[in-house]
Amino acid sequence: MANTELALMAHLMRRAGFGATRDELDDCLAQGYESTVEQLLNPERSPVMDEDLIRRYHIDQNSLMLIESSQAYWLYRIINTQRPLEEKMALFWHGLFATAYGKLNHAKAVVNQTNTFRRCGLGDFRTLLLELSRDPAMIFWLDNKDNHKDAPNENYGRELLELFSMGIGNYTEDDVKACARAFTGWTIANADYMSIRASRDSIWPHGRLDWQFEYLPEDHDDSDKTFLGHTGPFNGEDIIDIICRQPATAWFVAAKLYGYFVSDTPNEESIQFLADKFTETGGNIREVMRALLLSDFFRGDEARLARVKSPTELVAGTARLAGSYQFPEWGIVNLAMDVSFMGQEILNPPTVEGWHTGREWIDTGNLVERVNSAALEMGDLARPGVQAALSRVREAGDTLEPLEFVDVCLDVLGLYDVTDATRESLVNHAARDGALEFGKRGAVDCTDARVAEMLQLIVATREFQLA
C-alpha cells in the first residue's frame, strides 16, 4: 500500500507546481501539508531565479529577441524555480489572458506580461485586471491602441467581459460599447502603429524597444456611460471596479481555477465554495487558492489524476524529475520545441481564447510526442535525477523481485495512484528478465539499463500523462 501522505504530497506538488523529486517530497512531508501549502502560497519566502546565469551563458535568452529563445527562457524558469506556484499561476493567467507573439512580433513584450502575472498572480483580481489593461502587449494584442475618443474600438472591452472576467450572458452589447469608451486613451507610449517607427522601433540588430503604457487624457471619452446598471463618467479603473463586484465574476474566476487546479470535470458545489471565498475576500486570489488547496475536494482521492497535464506541465515536470537543464544550455530550445509540437506554443497561444485543454490535449500524434519526449529524458542515465532515482532503487535491496522492482520505481517517481492494470503490465514486463540483481557480478550495466527502461515505461503510462 502506497504511503497515503506521500501520495497526497505528490498530488499537491503536481497541481500547485510541476511535480517534485522523491527527495523534495520527503522534505515536504517533513514540513507537513499545511506548512507546504503556505510555502507555496508565499513565494517571496523562497529565493528568486538567478538571472545572472542566463545573462552570462545564454545570450539569446538574455536578449529575448526571438520567440524560440523566449519560450526556452520561460521553460528554464519553470524547471528550476524554487517558487513553483508562482510559475504555475503565471501559466494559468497566460492561458486565460491569452496574448500571442504572432501578432505582436515582440517576444519580450509577452515575456514582460508573464512578469506581471508573477508579480500580481496571487494578489487581488482587481489589481491584476488593472495591470492587464495597462499592459502594452495586451493593448496591442486586442487593439486598444486603436481605441479613440471619436472612433471607439470594442475589441478589448468585449474580451475583457467575455473571456477575462464574466463570461457570455452576463452583459449586453451596450455594456461592451460603454466599456470600450471607458478605455479610450489607454495606449502605448513609444510605438507608431502606422509606420512601426522603422527608425525607432526596429527589430534588428538589438531587438525591439520596450513598450510602456501611456494614458492620453485628450483621447479619452469622459462623458457619462451606463455600464452594468451604473452610470457615470467612467474611466477604465471604474469599469474594473464594477466588474470585480459582480457575482458572475466570482463564479467565472472560481470555475477557471477549479478547472486548472482540481479537475477537468466541473463541480458546481465546489466552484460555488470558491466563488464565495472570492467574494468574501474582495477577490484575493491567494485566499481563494488557500481555500482550494486545503479543501476536501482537492485533497480527496477523486481529485487525483483528474486532469490531463498540459504539454508544459508534462515536459517541465519530466525534466525536473530527470534533473535536466539545471544550467542555461542551448539544448533547452529543443525541449521548448517539444512543448510546441505537443500543441502548446507558450507565449503564442492560437487565439484570444487560449488553448483548448483537458482531453483535447491528447490526440494520436500528440500522444506519441508526449511519450517520446518523456521517455528520452528519463532514459538518459547521465541525468542527475535519473542517477538519484537509480540510487534509491539500489538502496531498496540487492535483489528485487519484479513486483518490488516496479513498486520501488513508481515510488521514486512519486507516482502512487496507478491502476492495477498499469501495475500488472509493468510487472509482466519486468518479469521477462526475472529479478533485478544489483549484487550479481558483472550485472551493473545491465541492471542500470533495466532501471532506466522501467522509468521510461512509467513515464509512458496513462497515469503519468495525468496530474
C-alpha positions as CSV (number, residue, x, y, z in Angstrom):
1,M,0.0,0.0,0.0
2,A,1.5,3.4,-1.0
3,N,2.1,5.9,1.7
4,T,-1.0,8.0,1.7
5,E,0.7,11.1,3.0
6,L,3.3,10.9,0.3
7,A,0.7,10.3,-2.3
8,L,-1.2,13.5,-1.2
9,M,2.0,15.5,-1.2
10,A,2.9,14.3,-4.7
11,H,-0.7,15.3,-5.8
12,L,-0.2,18.8,-4.3
13,M,3.2,19.3,-6.0
14,R,1.8,18.2,-9.4
15,R,-1.1,20.7,-9.1
16,A,0.5,23.6,-7.3
17,G,3.7,23.2,-9.2
18,F,5.2,20.9,-11.9
19,G,5.9,17.8,-9.8
20,A,8.6,17.1,-7.3
21,T,11.5,14.7,-7.0
22,R,11.4,12.0,-4.4
23,D,13.8,13.9,-2.2
24,E,11.7,17.0,-2.4
25,L,8.6,15.0,-1.4
26,D,10.4,13.8,1.7
27,D,11.3,17.4,2.5
28,C,7.7,18.5,2.1
29,L,6.5,15.6,4.2
30,A,8.8,16.6,7.0
31,Q,7.4,20.1,6.7
32,G,3.7,19.0,6.7
33,Y,0.9,19.6,4.3
34,E,-0.4,22.8,5.6
35,S,3.1,24.3,6.0
36,T,4.0,23.3,2.5
37,V,0.8,25.0,1.2
38,E,1.8,28.2,3.0
39,Q,5.3,28.0,1.5
40,L,3.7,27.7,-2.0
41,L,1.3,30.5,-1.4
42,N,4.0,32.8,-0.3
43,P,6.7,32.5,-3.0
44,E,8.6,35.6,-1.6
45,R,9.8,33.2,1.2
46,S,11.9,31.3,-1.4
47,P,14.9,32.5,-3.4
48,V,14.4,34.2,-6.8
49,M,15.8,32.8,-10.0
50,D,19.4,33.6,-10.6
51,E,19.1,35.6,-13.8
52,D,22.8,36.3,-13.9
53,L,23.4,32.8,-15.1
54,I,21.2,33.3,-18.1
55,R,22.8,36.7,-18.9
56,R,26.3,35.2,-18.8
57,Y,25.7,31.9,-20.6
58,H,22.7,32.2,-22.9
59,I,22.7,35.4,-24.9
60,D,19.5,34.6,-26.8
61,Q,17.6,34.0,-23.6
62,N,19.1,37.3,-22.2
63,S,18.0,39.5,-25.1
64,L,14.6,37.8,-25.6
65,M,14.6,38.9,-29.3
66,L,13.4,35.5,-30.7
67,I,10.2,33.7,-29.8
68,E,12.1,30.3,-29.5
69,S,14.6,31.8,-27.0
70,S,11.8,33.4,-25.0
71,Q,10.0,30.1,-24.8
72,A,13.2,28.4,-23.7
73,Y,13.7,31.1,-21.1
74,W,10.3,30.5,-19.5
75,L,10.7,26.8,-19.6
76,Y,14.1,27.1,-17.9
77,R,12.5,29.2,-15.2
78,I,9.7,26.6,-14.7
79,I,12.2,23.7,-14.5
80,N,14.5,25.4,-12.0
81,T,12.2,27.6,-9.9
82,Q,12.0,27.4,-6.2
83,R,8.7,29.2,-6.4
84,P,6.6,26.6,-8.3
85,L,3.1,28.0,-7.6
86,E,4.3,31.4,-8.8
87,E,5.2,29.9,-12.2
88,K,2.1,27.8,-12.2
89,M,-0.1,30.8,-11.6
90,A,1.8,32.7,-14.4
91,L,1.0,29.9,-16.8
92,F,-2.6,29.8,-15.6
93,W,-3.1,33.6,-16.3
94,H,-1.2,33.3,-19.6
95,G,-3.8,30.7,-20.7
96,L,-6.7,32.8,-19.5
97,F,-5.5,36.2,-20.7
98,A,-4.1,34.7,-23.9
99,T,-1.7,37.1,-25.7
100,A,0.3,35.9,-28.7
101,Y,3.7,36.8,-30.2
102,G,2.3,36.0,-33.6
103,K,0.5,39.4,-33.8
104,L,2.9,41.5,-31.8
105,N,6.2,40.3,-33.3
106,H,7.7,41.4,-30.0
107,A,8.7,38.4,-27.9
108,K,9.9,40.4,-24.9
109,A,6.6,42.2,-24.6
110,V,4.8,38.9,-24.0
111,V,7.6,37.9,-21.6
112,N,7.1,41.2,-19.7
113,Q,3.4,40.3,-19.4
114,T,4.3,37.0,-17.7
115,N,6.4,39.0,-15.2
116,T,3.2,40.9,-14.4
117,F,1.5,37.5,-13.8
118,R,4.3,36.5,-11.4
119,R,4.1,39.8,-9.5
120,C,0.3,40.0,-9.3
121,G,-1.0,36.5,-9.9
122,L,-1.6,35.7,-6.2
123,G,-2.8,39.2,-5.4
124,D,-6.3,40.7,-5.7
125,F,-8.1,40.2,-9.0
126,R,-8.8,44.0,-9.4
127,T,-5.1,44.8,-9.4
128,L,-4.5,42.0,-11.9
129,L,-7.1,43.3,-14.3
130,L,-5.9,46.9,-13.9
131,E,-2.3,45.8,-14.7
132,L,-3.5,43.7,-17.6
133,S,-5.4,46.7,-19.0
134,R,-2.2,48.8,-18.9
135,D,-0.1,46.0,-20.3
136,P,1.4,47.1,-23.7
137,A,1.3,43.5,-25.1
138,M,-2.4,43.3,-24.3
139,I,-3.1,46.8,-25.6
140,F,-1.5,45.9,-28.9
141,W,-3.0,42.3,-29.0
142,L,-6.6,43.5,-28.6
143,D,-6.3,46.8,-30.4
144,N,-6.8,49.2,-27.6
145,K,-4.1,51.3,-29.2
146,D,-6.8,51.9,-31.9
147,N,-9.5,52.8,-29.3
148,H,-10.0,56.5,-29.7
149,K,-12.4,59.1,-28.3
150,D,-14.0,59.7,-31.7
151,A,-13.6,56.2,-33.0
152,P,-14.0,53.5,-30.3
153,N,-12.6,50.0,-30.9
154,E,-14.6,47.4,-28.9
155,N,-12.1,44.5,-29.1
156,Y,-10.6,44.8,-25.7
157,G,-13.8,45.8,-24.0
158,R,-15.6,42.8,-25.4
159,E,-12.9,40.3,-24.5
160,L,-12.5,41.8,-21.0
161,L,-16.1,40.9,-20.3
162,E,-16.4,37.7,-22.3
163,L,-13.1,35.9,-21.8
164,F,-11.3,37.6,-18.9
165,S,-13.8,38.3,-16.2
166,M,-17.6,37.5,-16.5
167,G,-18.4,35.2,-19.5
168,I,-21.2,35.4,-22.1
169,G,-24.7,36.0,-20.8
170,N,-23.8,38.4,-18.0
171,Y,-23.6,41.7,-20.0
172,T,-25.2,43.4,-23.0
173,E,-23.9,44.9,-26.2
174,D,-24.5,48.3,-24.7
175,D,-22.2,47.3,-21.8
176,V,-19.5,46.4,-24.3
177,K,-19.8,49.8,-26.0
178,A,-19.6,51.6,-22.7
179,C,-16.6,49.5,-21.6
180,A,-14.8,50.4,-24.8
181,R,-15.4,54.1,-24.4
182,A,-14.1,53.9,-20.8
183,F,-10.8,52.6,-22.1
184,T,-10.2,55.2,-24.7
185,G,-6.9,56.9,-24.3
186,W,-5.2,53.8,-22.8
187,T,-2.4,53.2,-25.3
188,I,1.4,52.6,-25.8
189,A,4.0,55.3,-25.4
190,N,6.8,54.5,-27.8
191,A,5.4,53.0,-30.9
192,D,3.9,54.5,-34.1
193,Y,1.5,51.9,-35.4
194,M,1.2,53.4,-38.9
195,S,4.9,53.0,-39.7
196,I,6.0,50.9,-36.8
197,R,8.6,53.6,-36.4
198,A,11.1,51.8,-38.6
199,S,13.9,54.1,-37.3
200,R,13.0,54.0,-33.6
201,D,11.3,50.6,-33.1
202,S,13.2,48.2,-35.5
203,I,13.8,44.6,-34.8
204,W,17.5,44.4,-35.7
205,P,20.2,44.4,-34.6
206,H,19.4,44.8,-30.9
207,G,15.7,43.9,-30.7
208,R,12.5,46.0,-30.2
209,L,12.2,48.9,-27.8
210,D,10.4,48.0,-24.6
211,W,6.8,49.3,-24.8
212,Q,5.3,51.3,-22.0
213,F,1.7,52.2,-21.1
214,E,0.6,55.7,-21.7
215,Y,-2.7,57.4,-20.9
216,L,-3.8,60.2,-23.2
217,P,-6.5,62.3,-21.4
218,E,-7.2,64.2,-24.6
219,D,-8.1,61.0,-26.3
220,H,-10.4,59.7,-23.5
221,D,-14.2,59.9,-23.7
222,D,-15.1,61.4,-20.3
223,S,-18.8,61.6,-21.0
224,D,-21.4,59.6,-19.0
225,K,-21.6,55.9,-19.7
226,T,-24.1,53.3,-18.4
227,F,-22.3,50.0,-17.6
228,L,-23.9,47.0,-15.8
229,G,-26.6,49.3,-14.4
230,H,-24.2,52.0,-13.2
231,T,-24.0,55.5,-14.8
232,G,-21.2,58.0,-14.6
233,P,-18.2,59.5,-16.5
234,F,-16.3,56.2,-16.1
235,N,-12.7,55.5,-16.8
236,G,-11.2,52.0,-17.2
237,E,-10.5,51.8,-13.5
238,D,-14.2,52.4,-12.7
239,I,-15.2,49.7,-15.1
240,I,-12.8,47.2,-13.4
241,D,-14.2,48.2,-10.0
242,I,-17.7,47.4,-11.2
243,I,-16.7,44.1,-12.9
244,C,-15.0,42.9,-9.7
245,R,-18.1,43.4,-7.7
246,Q,-20.2,41.2,-9.9
247,P,-21.3,37.7,-8.7
248,A,-20.7,36.5,-12.3
249,T,-17.0,37.5,-12.0
250,A,-16.6,35.5,-8.7
251,W,-18.1,32.4,-10.4
252,F,-16.1,32.9,-13.6
253,V,-12.7,33.1,-11.8
254,A,-13.7,30.2,-9.4
255,A,-14.6,28.0,-12.3
256,K,-11.4,28.7,-14.1
257,L,-9.3,28.0,-11.0
258,Y,-11.2,24.8,-10.3
259,G,-10.7,23.5,-13.9
260,Y,-7.0,24.3,-13.8
261,F,-6.1,23.1,-10.3
262,V,-8.7,20.5,-9.4
263,S,-10.4,18.7,-12.3
264,D,-11.3,18.8,-15.9
265,T,-14.9,17.9,-14.9
266,P,-16.8,20.9,-13.2
267,N,-18.4,20.5,-9.8
268,E,-20.9,23.3,-9.1
269,E,-20.8,22.9,-5.3
270,S,-17.1,23.2,-5.2
271,I,-17.0,26.1,-7.6
272,Q,-19.6,27.9,-5.6
273,F,-17.4,27.4,-2.5
274,L,-14.5,29.1,-4.2
275,A,-16.8,31.8,-5.6
276,D,-18.0,32.6,-2.1
277,K,-14.4,32.8,-0.9
278,F,-13.6,35.2,-3.8
279,T,-16.5,37.5,-2.8
280,E,-15.7,37.3,1.0
281,T,-12.0,38.3,0.4
282,G,-12.6,41.0,-2.2
283,G,-11.2,38.9,-5.0
284,N,-8.0,37.9,-3.2
285,I,-6.6,35.1,-5.3
286,R,-4.1,33.9,-2.6
287,E,-7.1,33.4,-0.2
288,V,-9.1,31.5,-2.9
289,M,-6.1,29.3,-3.6
290,R,-5.6,28.6,0.1
291,A,-9.2,27.5,0.4
292,L,-8.8,25.4,-2.7
293,L,-5.6,23.6,-1.7
294,L,-6.9,22.9,1.8
295,S,-10.3,21.8,0.7
296,D,-11.6,18.2,0.9
297,F,-12.5,18.2,-2.8
298,F,-8.8,19.0,-3.6
299,R,-7.3,16.6,-1.1
300,G,-9.8,13.7,-1.8
301,D,-9.0,10.7,-3.8
302,E,-11.5,11.7,-6.6
303,A,-9.2,14.7,-7.5
304,R,-6.2,12.5,-8.1
305,L,-5.2,12.2,-11.7
306,A,-8.4,14.1,-12.7
307,R,-6.7,16.4,-15.1
308,V,-4.7,15.9,-18.3
309,K,-1.3,17.5,-18.0
310,S,-0.7,20.3,-20.4
311,P,2.4,19.9,-22.6
312,T,4.3,22.4,-20.5
313,E,3.4,20.6,-17.3
314,L,4.4,17.3,-18.8
315,V,7.7,18.4,-20.3
316,A,8.8,20.6,-17.4
317,G,7.7,18.0,-14.8
318,T,9.7,15.3,-16.5
319,A,12.7,17.5,-16.8
320,R,12.5,18.3,-13.1
321,L,12.4,14.6,-12.3
322,A,15.4,13.9,-14.6
323,G,17.4,16.8,-13.3
324,S,17.7,18.1,-16.8
325,Y,18.6,21.7,-17.8
326,Q,19.7,22.9,-14.4
327,F,22.1,25.2,-16.3
328,P,21.1,27.5,-19.2
329,E,22.3,25.4,-22.0
330,W,21.3,25.8,-25.7
331,G,19.5,22.4,-25.9
332,I,16.6,23.6,-23.8
333,V,15.4,25.4,-27.0
334,N,14.7,21.9,-28.4
335,L,12.8,21.0,-25.2
336,A,10.7,24.1,-25.7
337,M,10.0,23.0,-29.2
338,D,8.7,19.7,-27.8
339,V,6.1,21.6,-25.9
340,S,5.1,23.3,-29.2
341,F,4.9,20.1,-31.1
342,M,2.5,18.7,-28.4
343,G,0.1,21.6,-29.1
344,Q,1.0,24.3,-26.6
345,E,3.2,27.0,-28.1
346,I,3.7,29.1,-24.9
347,L,3.9,32.9,-25.5
348,N,2.0,32.3,-28.7
349,P,-1.5,30.9,-28.0
350,P,-3.6,30.1,-31.0
351,T,-6.4,32.7,-30.3
352,V,-7.6,35.0,-27.6
353,E,-9.5,32.0,-26.2
354,G,-6.2,30.4,-25.3
355,W,-5.8,26.6,-25.6
356,H,-8.5,24.0,-25.6
357,T,-7.4,21.9,-22.6
358,G,-8.4,18.7,-20.9
359,R,-8.8,15.7,-23.2
360,E,-8.2,18.0,-26.1
361,W,-4.5,18.0,-25.2
362,I,-4.4,14.4,-26.4
363,D,-4.7,13.0,-29.9
364,T,-2.8,10.2,-31.7
365,G,0.1,12.5,-32.9
366,N,0.4,14.5,-29.7
367,L,0.4,11.3,-27.5
368,V,3.4,9.9,-29.4
369,E,5.2,13.2,-28.9
370,R,4.4,13.2,-25.2
371,V,5.6,9.7,-24.7
372,N,8.8,10.1,-26.7
373,S,9.8,13.3,-25.1
374,A,9.3,12.0,-21.5
375,A,11.0,8.7,-22.3
376,L,14.0,10.5,-23.8
377,E,14.6,12.4,-20.6
378,M,14.1,9.6,-18.2
379,G,16.1,7.1,-20.2
380,D,19.3,9.2,-20.0
381,L,21.5,7.7,-17.3
382,A,23.7,10.8,-17.4
383,R,20.9,12.9,-15.9
384,P,21.4,13.7,-12.2
385,G,17.7,13.0,-11.4
386,V,17.9,9.6,-13.2
387,Q,21.1,8.8,-11.2
388,A,19.3,9.8,-8.0
389,A,16.4,7.5,-8.9
390,L,18.8,4.7,-9.6
391,S,20.4,5.2,-6.2
392,R,17.1,4.9,-4.5
393,V,16.3,1.7,-6.3
394,R,19.7,0.2,-5.3
395,E,19.0,1.2,-1.7
396,A,15.8,-0.9,-1.8
397,G,17.9,-4.1,-1.9
398,D,20.5,-6.1,-3.8
399,T,17.8,-8.3,-5.3
400,L,14.3,-7.1,-6.2
401,E,11.6,-9.3,-7.5
402,P,9.6,-7.9,-10.4
403,L,6.7,-6.6,-8.2
404,E,9.2,-5.0,-5.8
405,F,11.2,-3.5,-8.7
406,V,8.1,-1.9,-10.2
407,D,6.8,-0.5,-6.9
408,V,10.2,1.0,-6.0
409,C,10.4,2.7,-9.4
410,L,6.9,4.1,-9.0
411,D,7.8,5.4,-5.6
412,V,11.0,7.1,-6.8
413,L,8.9,8.9,-9.4
414,G,6.2,9.9,-6.9
415,L,3.5,8.1,-8.9
416,Y,1.4,6.3,-6.4
417,D,-2.1,6.3,-7.9
418,V,-1.7,3.8,-10.7
419,T,-4.4,1.3,-11.6
420,D,-4.0,-2.4,-11.0
421,A,-3.9,-2.9,-14.8
422,T,-1.0,-0.5,-15.2
423,R,1.0,-2.1,-12.3
424,E,0.3,-5.6,-13.8
425,S,1.6,-4.5,-17.2
426,L,4.8,-3.1,-15.7
427,V,5.3,-6.2,-13.6
428,N,4.8,-8.5,-16.5
429,H,7.5,-6.6,-18.4
430,A,9.9,-6.7,-15.5
431,A,9.3,-10.5,-15.1
432,R,10.6,-11.2,-18.6
433,D,14.1,-10.7,-17.3
434,G,13.5,-12.0,-13.8
435,A,14.6,-10.5,-10.6
436,L,16.7,-7.3,-10.6
437,E,20.1,-8.3,-9.0
438,F,22.5,-5.5,-8.2
439,G,24.8,-7.7,-6.3
440,K,25.3,-10.1,-9.1
441,R,28.9,-9.9,-10.5
442,G,29.1,-8.1,-13.9
443,A,25.5,-7.1,-13.7
444,V,25.9,-3.4,-13.1
445,D,25.4,-2.1,-16.6
446,C,22.5,-4.4,-17.3
447,T,20.7,-3.6,-14.1
448,D,21.2,0.2,-14.6
449,A,19.8,-0.1,-18.1
450,R,16.8,-2.1,-16.7
451,V,16.0,0.6,-14.2
452,A,16.2,3.3,-16.8
453,E,14.0,1.3,-19.1
454,M,11.4,0.9,-16.3
455,L,11.5,4.6,-15.6
456,Q,10.8,5.2,-19.3
457,L,7.9,2.8,-19.3
458,I,6.4,4.5,-16.2
459,V,6.5,8.0,-17.8
460,A,4.8,6.4,-20.9
461,T,1.8,5.2,-18.8
462,R,-1.6,6.8,-18.9
463,E,-1.3,7.9,-15.2
464,F,1.9,9.9,-15.9
465,Q,0.0,11.9,-18.6
466,L,-2.4,13.0,-15.9
467,A,-2.0,15.4,-13.0
